[in-house]
Amino acid sequence: MQTDWRSIYILTIVMFLGSFKMAAMSSGLWAYMKVLDPDITETFLGIMNSISNTTNLLFSFIAGVICDKLGNTKLCIVVGKGLWIFAVLAYLLVEKLPKHTRYGFLFMEVCFGLSMGLMSTSRTTVSMNSSEADRPRAFAVMSLAISIGLGLGPAVIVPMTLLPYPGFEMPFGVHLNLYTAPMYFVLLTVIISIVLLVVWFDGRMHVKDYPKKIPDIKSEGRFKWNFETSYDKFAVFICCLTRVVQSSSMLFLMNVGGPYMMTIFGWSSKDLLQYNSIVHTAIGVVSGCVCALYIFNIAQKYLSDRRAIVISMALKLVYYLLTYPYPFLTSRIPYEIKEENGTIVQDGCSDRLEWCETTPQINLWVYTAASVLCFGVGMPLIMLNLDVLYSKVLGHIKQGKMQGMFLLSGEVLTVFGPIIFTSIYEATGPVYIWQFNIVTITGVLILWIVYYERMISATRREQGKAISFPETIAVLEGL
């Protein structure tokens, strides 16, 4: 089978452009929500993300079924990308709903959830339209593009933080300011992406035919059986479980990472937008370097898929160990100071968060350095290799439903997880969440170490099924 590089490159460009949205949202969403609604809580942010993730989870499986029926992923991907337009417009128009801003943000997240569910079939396109030899490079190209986008995105946003608020008035009474400018840029990237997908993308799924069960008599006393490609269900389970833990380890940071940094470092909304953009830029640069090693076939000489996944999970564990609020730390989290009219004089921990009194403050440089190094290296390693290994474990079958299940496994905790995590965060702070991630990551690492030799491709597994059947040969010779 020949790799359809044109479609893979089109998807790569679309993913690259889409990563600007991730950069814009991760840096500015919470900051903008706090500006429009100062009383909004982390719990509502968790509810909003849970609803979005539920739609993502549901439609990722539905999209997989549809693509298997059609034998084509193009419809789901194009429709999914089109939903971004509604999401971006909801974000830009939310300021026109001063008493209902929460519902505007909620509608935006639902649209993004539907979109990401439908577009999850892009991984199926890469798996089905690339040969096993080219698949690592195909995923590496896509991951490199996303990493570069995640690095360039915040870098593009940093100059936009110099814009004033409420900013310059635009048509329909909306404004261009430091919080909305990134989303205008995202809207432009969405339009470009849709044009590329409609005109040049081919989503047809190619399946390589394998022989049915055919007896093959070789040397004396030897009997080989050629099986249809099958997969190791336990290896599939470990891959899915790893994705669950990977997702849960990022869940807290994605949902209340911004509020947590604002709290412990005493940042304002503008500070969060600026400093978080710088941190994400650094993470993107490191991730881009790691992906480049895969593009030029350097990393593959030293790291197998399995080894890279183990290293990635180990780096996640190191991050949580380094940034844990140990009792022996002496620095304390400052509380915000307000005037009698409610104006904030000094940013810090809200007086509704009682845990700030007993939770030590993490050193800013330790927190940011751990984030850049552990996520900058760990994220691309698992993004590149877990997807590749999973597709290899499945072998040459129609992978639409199985890829949908794989994505679903990664999103299963994101249904109720954001609500649970943000509620725990508001009530007790980061301690129990950090402990949960340390325990779950350690458990998965143990599984990988114990069953390391079992995590192999279906092709390699089938090659090892040459079994000796002397009794069978004797029976056949007697017929």
KANOR-V63226 format. One record per helix or strand of 3 or more residues. SS is the DSSP state (hx for helix, st for strand). FROM is the first residue (numbers start at 0). TO is the last residue. If there is no record, write none. Layout:
# KANOR-V63226
SS FROM TO
SS FROM TO
This chain:
# KANOR-V63226
hx 4 35
hx 41 69
hx 73 95
hx 100 118
hx 121 127
hx 131 159
hx 170 172
hx 180 199
st 213 216
st 222 225
hx 232 264
hx 268 294
hx 298 300
hx 304 321
st 343 345
hx 353 356
hx 363 393
hx 399 410
hx 412 427
hx 430 449
hx 451 453
hx 457 462
hx 469 476
